[in-house]
Amino acid sequence: MAARWRSTSQMWWALALLAGALQAASLAWPFSAQSLTDSLGLVRGQPIWWLQTLAMATLVTVLMRSGTARQAAWRGWLFTLAWLSVTFAWLFISMHTYGGLSAVLAVLAVLALAGALAIYYAAACWIFWMLAQKNRVSSAIVFASLWLLAELARGQWLTGFGWGAVGYSQVDGPLQPLVGWIGMYGVSGLAAAIAALLAVVWSAPAVKVKMLAGVLMLGWLMLPLTLPAAKGADWGELSVTLLQGNIAQEEKFEPATGVLKALRWYGEQLQANRSALIITPETALAVLPEQLPDGYWQALQTRFGQGNQAALVGLPLGSYEQGYTNSVVGFKPGQASPWRYDKHHLVPFGEFIPPMFRWFTDLMHIPLGDFSRGALPQPTFDWQGQRIAATVCYENLYSNELATQFSDAAKSPTILVNVSNLGWFGEHLAMDQHLQIARMRALEFDRPFLLATNTGQTAIVNHLGQVTHTALAHTAVALQGVVQGRTGLTPYARWIGQFGLLPLWGVALAVVLVSVLTRRRHLP
């Protein structure tokens, strides 16, 4: 009997791990089109919303079959460990291949990060087990609220790292029309509710519960047909060129090789292209302005100091005394000095060193590892009637910070730009996920989104979240296109610009509080 119980228990642990891995795959299908995915009609890099629903419904089933709250917490922790460690697998490459950390330590570091973040979800699963009432639709709502709280905490607390949140799987899914109303985190909560509802229905004998669930599911599938669009107005076109230099990461910061190659290639492209706006990736010029060859900086100022063209160039700024910033500099005619944007949300261990972790960064050999933080918000780059808001690298992950640009509709950006160097993170996975993040931001704010990266994916995303132009990864290319700026505010931009993510925190906490009070009322 004991052996049978252990076998059954191990099955549920294994199922939790498998479901977590499937949830990671739902965010960006990791296999190429030449693999078994052909028979499923899947393409590498695409989000698969139904796979996320299946994975999370499996998790809820596993939780409802747990014997104790502690067991539920551990199973939720294992699910999240698998989900996040697979999602963040590209961190291994940055730490081992380019950071010089041993393979064993790099694997342990990825698992440690995923395991630490999984604590939020383990706590949510523990509370869910305590509050859930079997075969009740209300249990699905409680689960969704707890899941939303865990997602919000992961995305905001301790600098925040919400990469791979559930809502990103819905960028092409049935819940997409709601993005402009409640944002990615709101969609994460709804996706969790639907998955939990499926799990409840699966185990519910009551016909009424199944009928109610059927009505809710039908409404979910009809959302694209019934929900009014949350859109603004067109604001003129702008021709753009996005430069992808494809400077190998292992030589990008080497003065005699990668730096010289980048100075030559980007210098030639900035001179040759004729679009109204030319954009380079993050640290395209990997040296300070005073370290550039004689006349290089002056040539850029002269090139864009007249005529009808402008440029956004990524490079570090500052000094040892003042501190360094990861910045974007804007050149355009008629300005006394170049416009600049300094990165606000810095990467722990890559751009700043958290307290008591100097020993860890000393194990790696990543240059430019300690930056100063830029302000929030910062002025837009205004050019040819467009107001352009810039972000650097994974800053496009933080919609609540980007929303500070939308607190005044009259001054809100018309175009969003992100410059990145994803060469740290390998061939494709981080690139695919980064592009999906940009697509989600475009949907939330009804703005086109331009991605200029060193190795890929360099892309133009329209205000509908659709990729209209993309460059082949790992090639040196100048991607050209025309982008349509937009004005007006989505409902999401209006409320998050004023209140941040507090409304979502409030709704989720209220649901949990009501559930706690209701449970106490029914206790003997």
N, C-alpha and C positions, 0 to 999 in steps of 0.2 A: 504493500500500500504506500509506504514512504517512498519507494523507488518510483512508483507511478506518479506521485505528487511532484517529485523532483523533476521528472521528465516533462510533465505538463508545465511546471513553472519555468523551466529552461526554454520551452517553446515560446512562451510569452516574452521572455527576455530577448530571444532571437528575433521575434516578430517586431519588437520595438526598435531594435537596431536596423532591421531591414526597412521598416517604414521610414526611419530617419534618413537613410540613404536615398530612398525614393523621393523624399521631399527635396533633398538637395538636387537630384536630377531634374525635378520639375522646374527649377529656376533657370537652368540652362542645360539642355540635354548634352551630356559630355561626349557622346560617341559620334564618330564621323558617319557620313551618308553611305560609306562603303561597307559599313558593318551591318549587323542584323536589323538596324533601324530602318532599312529600306522597306522591309515587310510591314513595318508599323506606320510608314509614311512620315517619319520624323526627320528633322534636319538638325545637325549639330548646332548648338547655341540657342535653339528656340525654347521659350518657356512653354510648359505643358500644364495648363491649369487643372485638368482632370486628374493628372497624376498627383498633384498636391492634395486635391480633395480626397483621393483614395488613401494617400499616406496618412493624412491627419485623421480620417475616419478610423483607420486602423489603430492609431494611437489612442483615440477615445475608447474604442472597444477594449484595448489592452488595459486601460485605466479602470474601466468599469468591471473588468474581470480580476482586478487586484484584490487581495484579501485584506490589506491594511493600507492606511494612508502612507506609511513609510514605503511599502512596496510600490505604490503608485508613483511616489516621488522618484524612486530609483529608476523605474521604467521610463518615466518622463525624462529623467536626466540622460539615460542611455539613448533614447530617441533623439534628443537634442545634440548629444555628443556626436552621433553619426551624421546628423543633418549638417551641423556647423563645421565639423572637421573636414567633411567632403567638400562643402561649399568654400571653405578657406584653404583648400589644398594647395593653391598657388602660393601661399605664404612660405611653404617649404622651399620653393625655388629661390625666393628673395633672400631667405636666411642661409640656405646651404650653398646654392650655386654662386650667388653674388655677395653674400654676407660672410662667407667663410666659416659658418657654423657647421659642426659635424652633422652628418645625416641623422644620427640618433638624437642629438640634441634638438635639431630642427623639427623632427617628427614629434618629439616630446613637447616642444614649444607650441606647435599647432594644436596638439591634443589638450595642452594645459589651457590655452586660450578658449578653445571650444568648451572644455569642461567647466571653466570658471563662468562663462556666459550661460552655460546650461543650468546653473543654479537658479537663475530667475524662473526658468520653465519648470524645474523640479518643484520649486515652491508653489507655482501655480497648479501643478498636478496634485500636490499634497492637499491644497485647499479645496480643489475640485472634488477629490474623493470624499472629503469631509462634508461637503455641501450638497453633492449630487443626490438626486432622488431618482431611482431607477425608472426607466421607461417614461420619463417626463420630458416634454419639450423644454421646460424651464431649465433643465440640466444643460442643454445645449447652449442656452443663452449665458448661463453662468460660466461654462467652459470658455466661450468666446470672450467674455469680459476679462477673465483671468489671463487668457492668452494675450489679449491686447495689452494688458498691464505689463506682462513680461516683455513683450515686444517694445513697448515704450521705454521701459526701464533699461533694456539693453541698448536702445538707440540714443539714450540721453544721459544716463548716469556714468560716472567715471570716464569722462570724455565722450562716451557713446560710440558704439560700433554696430549699427543696425544693418550691416551688409547681409544680404540673403534673406531679408524678412519675407514672410509668406505672401504679402501683397504683391510682390514683384512677379509672381507667377501669373497674375491676372492681367498683365499688360496687354494680352490678346484674348482674355477670357470674358465670360458673360458679365462679370462685375466691372469691366472696364468703364462703362458709362458713368459709374458712380465716382470715379477717381476725381473728377473736377468738382465734386461736391464734398466728399469726405476724405480725400487724399489716400495715399498708399496705406497708412496705418489704419484708417477706417475700413478700407477694403480688406486688410489683414484680419480685422475682427469679424467681418461678415463672412469671409472665406472659412474662418475657424468655426463660426456658427453653423454654416451649411454642412461642413464635414461632420461636426458633432451631431447635427440633426440626423444625418444619414446613419451614424452609428446607433443613435437612440432608436430610430425606426427599425433598424435591423434586429434589435433585441426586444422590440415592443410588441406584445400580443394584442394590444388594444387597437381596434379598427379606427376609432376616432383619432388616435395619435397619427396613424398612417395617413388618414385622409387629410389632416391638417398639414402634415409634412408634404404630401403631394401638392397641395395648393401653394405652399411656400416654394417648393422646387419649381413649379410651373411659373410662378412670378419671377423667380431668379432667372430662368431661361428666357423670359420675355423682356427682361430689363432693356436690352438694346433697342427694342421696338417701342417701349412706352416712356422711357425717361427723356425729358427735354434736354437738348444740348446745353452745356454750360460754357458758352463760347463768347469771345470778344469780337473785335472788328479788325479787318486788315489795315495795315499801316505802311504800305509801300514795300517795294522790293529792294534787295541789296545783293549785288554780286559778290561772291566770296571765293577765296582760295584757301584751303586748309593744307598746310604743309606737313608731310610725314617723312622725316629724314631717314628713319630706319637705321639709326646709329646703334651698333651692337652694344648692349648694356655693359659687357665686360671691358669695353674700351671707351665708353661714353665720357668718363671723367679723366681719361689719360691724356695729358697735354700733347704728347707727341703723335697721338693717333686719332682717337675719337673726337677730341676737342677741335683739332685742326680740320678734320673732315666735316664736322658740323658747321664750323665757321665758314668754310668754303661753300658747302651745299646750300645752307640757309641764306648766306649772303647772295649767292647767285639767284636763288629763287625769289628773294625779296626784291631784287632789282628787276627781274625779268617778267614777273606776273603782272597782269593789268586789271585785276578785279578791284572793286571799290574798297574791299577789306581783305587783307592777307593776315593769316593767323598761324603762328608757329606753336609747337607743343611746349609743355612745361620744361624749363631749363634747356630749351633748344640751344641756347648759348650758355654753356655750363661754367662760365667764368664771370667775375664781376666786370662792370663796364670799364674800370681802369685797367683791367688785365687784358682787354681786347687789343688786337694789333693796332698800331698807330693808324688813325684815320677811320677805323671801322665804325665807331659810334657816330662820328661826325658825318660819315657817308649815309648812315641810316636817317639821321636828322635832315640832311639835305634832300635825300630821296623822297621823303614824305613831308617835307616842309612846304611843298607847293604842289599844285595840280589838284587832282580829285581822287586821290588814293590815301588809304590809311593802313596801319599795321599794328597788330598786337603781338608782342614778342616775349617769350618766357625766358627769364634768367634770374639768378640771385642778385640781390642788392644789399648794401649796407657795408659795415666795417667791423673790425674786431671790437672796437670801443663801443659802437652803437648797437651792435648785434646785426645778424643777417636775416633777410627775409626771402621767402620763396615767392617771386613776384611775376607780374605781367606788366610790361611797359607798353603804352600806346603812343604811337606817332601819328600826327595828322597835321595838315596845313593850318597855319594861323594860331598855333599855341606857343606860349612863352617857354614852357618846359614840358617834357613828356608826361602824359597821364600815367598813373601806376595803380595797380591793385596788389596788395600784400595778402598772402594766404592767411586766413583766419583760423581754420580748424586744422591743426597740425596732427601729423601721424605719430602716435606714441612709438618710441624707439627708432623711428626713421627720421623724424624732424624735431622731436623734443624727447628728453629723457625723464620719465616719471621719477619721483622721489624714491630712493633706495634701489633703483634698477641700473645704476651706472655700470655695475659688474657685468650685466647682461649685454649691454651695447658694446662694452670693451671686447667681448668675444667675437664681435662682428667687425667687418671692415667696410662700412658704408660711409662714403664721404658726405659732408654737409649735413651732419646729423643733429644739429641743435639750432633751431631758428627762433626768431621773435615772431609774435602773433600780430596779425593785422587787425584793424578795427572791424566793427560790425554795426550797421552796414557801411559800405564805402560807395563813393560816387560812381555812377555809370559812365561808360565811355560813349559820349554822344557824337554821332557821325551820320551825315546825310539823312537827318530826320529820325534816326534810330537811336534808342537808348539801350546800350549793350552792357549786360551784367556778366562779369567774369567770375569763374571759380577755378580752383586748381586741384587736380587729381580727385581724391575721394570726397572733396567738399560737396560735390553734387549729390551725395548721399543724404545731406541734412536739409530737408525741405523746410524745416522750421527756421533755420538760419537764412536760407535763400528768401524766405517769405518776408524778412525784414525789409527787403527791397520793394515790397508790394504794399506797404502800409499807407502809401499815398498813391492813389490811382493815377493822378496826373503826372507823377514822376516815375511810375513803375517801368521796369525794363520792357522793351519790345522784342528783344532777342536775348537768349541765354547762350553763353559760351563756356566751355570747359576745356582747359589745356591739361594734358596728362602725359606722364611717361610710364606706361605699363610694361615696359621692357623688363622691369624687375621681376615679373610674375609669370614668365613662360609663354607658351604658344598661343593658347586660345581662351581658357576658362575665365580668367579675370577680365579679359577683353569683352567677352560675351555678356558677362554680368554687368560690367560697367556701362555697356551700351543700353542694357535694359533699364538701368537706373536713370539714364538720361531720358529714355522714352517715357518713364513714369513721371519725371519732373515736367516734361513737355505737356503731358495730359493734365497734371495737377494745375498748372499755371496757364495753359492754353498759349504756350509760346514755342516757337521753333528753338531747337537746341543744336548747337554746333560743337562737335567733338574733334579737337586737333590733338593727335597723339604721336608719340615717337615711333612706335612699331605697329599700332593698330589697337582697336578699330577706330580709324578716323572716319567720321560720318556726319551727314546732315540729316537731322530729324525734324519733321514738320510739326505744327502745333497739334496735330492729331496723334502724335506719337509714332508716326510711320517713318521708316528709314527711306529717304528718297535718293540719297547718294552715299556710297561707301567705297573706301579704298581697300584694295587687297592688302591683307596684313603682311608684315615683314617684307615690304617693298618700299623703296624711296619714290614718293609720288606727290604731286600737287593736285589735290582733289578740288575741282571747280564746280560751282553751282550757284543757284539763285535762291535766296531765302526770303520768305514773306514775313515781315515783322507784324506784331499784333498788339492791340491795346485792349482795354477793358479788363475786368477782374472776374475770375471764376468765383463761385461761392466759397470754395476752399481757400482761394487766395485772400478773400475778404476776411474770413474769420481767423485764419491762422496768422495773417498779417497783424491782426489786432490782439489776439489772445494766445498765439502760439499753439501748442498741443494740449493746453489745459482743458478744453472742452472734452476731448477724448478721455483724458485722465478722469475727469469728473463723471462722465457717463458710465465708464467701466467700474469705477469705485462705487458709484451709487447702486449698480446692479448687484455687486458683491455684498454690499452692506444690507440691502433688502433681503438677499438670500440668507445672510447670517441671522438677521432678526426673525425671518420666517421660520428658520430651522429651530431657533431657540423657543419660539412660541409653541412648536409642536413637540418639544421634548417633554417627557413625563416629569 
